[in-house]
Amino acid sequence: MGNPITPESMQEEPEDSISALEPKTFPSENNSPLPVIDKNMPTNVMLGNEVSDRYKQIARQVWRISAKVMLGLVCLSVFFVVVFKFVPPLFTPLMASRSLEAIFSGKDSHIYYEWTPYEDISPEAALAVVASEDQAFPTHWGFDLGEIKKAVKQNKVRKRKRGASTITQQVAKNMFLWNGRSYFRKGLEAYFTILLEVIWGKERILEVYLNIAETGDRTFGVQAASKRFFGVPAHKISRRQAATLAAVLPNPRRFSARNPSGYIQGRTNFIVRQIRQLGGTAYLKDLRSF
């Protein structure tokens, strides 16, 4: 005979039988229990949650990829700036653009460009471009805030907009960017300007500018311009010749250093006076070289 059935035994349930009725969870790959699906949850709610989670996952993936791309571009830009601190550029985007324009127009596409070290260029040429383009060059860190404020104020009433780009900004644009007036390009220009000031230093910036600045039709740099327009190498260029080259820099395709107009002659005289006021070549004696 088995154990007699009593009211007490009928009310008690074994713990094992109770636990067997509870929903079980199973370990996932990372040993965390999988959630129990509520069978009473509406199907549309379940699908909505799945879609939301999927979008969040995609957003995280896009963010990670974007961050890696941005980091890669920053590293690449720094790499090229460091390389060109020591290596002369073979050409610039502006040179390539001018050559392509000539080809499409059926004209001579030869680019006049000859890299020349800073010490082989007359100090008069360096002083002339500083006197004409950026007199605060030895002291600023890429941006002349005083000139920027003046330009903003004057451009409110002027039809022809006045620029305030420093020599460093012009090098950043001509070396690494393209022509244009978008805020995006100006932002990149500011970024490269800071890199050049920090990595190159003043002497290298001025050296590159004297070599890649557009000085005439398909002509770049002081050496090429001196030979082509004056028949002398860059180290023999006179103060007035250097001032004439600097005078055409705002628009070297419109104005000519070989046959200067009355306007260019007036600008040349003004630049020569500015050179005297700056104190001559001693003004650039102690340029920051790092």
Sequence and secondary structure as in RCSB ss.txt:
>XXXX:A:sequence
MGNPITPESMQEEPEDSISALEPKTFPSENNSPLPVIDKNMPTNVMLGNEVSDRYKQIARQVWRISAKVMLGLVC
LSVFFVVVFKFVPPLFTPLMASRSLEAIFSGKDSHIYYEWTPYEDISPEAALAVVASEDQAFPTHWGFDLGEIKK
AVKQNKVRKRKRGASTITQQVAKNMFLWNGRSYFRKGLEAYFTILLEVIWGKERILEVYLNIAETGDRTFGVQAA
SKRFFGVPAHKISRRQAATLAAVLPNPRRFSARNPSGYIQGRTNFIVRQIRQLGGTAYLKDLRSF
>XXXX:A:secstr
      HHHHH   HHHHHHHS    B TTS B     TTS HHHHHHHHHHHHHHHHHHHHHHHHHHHHHHHHH
HHHHHHHHHHHS  S  HHHHHHHHHHHHTTS    EE    GGGS HHHHHHHHHHH TTTTTSSS  HHHHHH
HHHHHTT SS      HHHHHHHHHH  S   HHHHHHHHHHHHHHHHHT HHHHHHHHHHHSEEETTEESHHHH
IIIIISS GGG  HHHHHHHHHHTTSTTTS SSS  HHHHHHHHHHHHHHHHHTGGGGGTT    
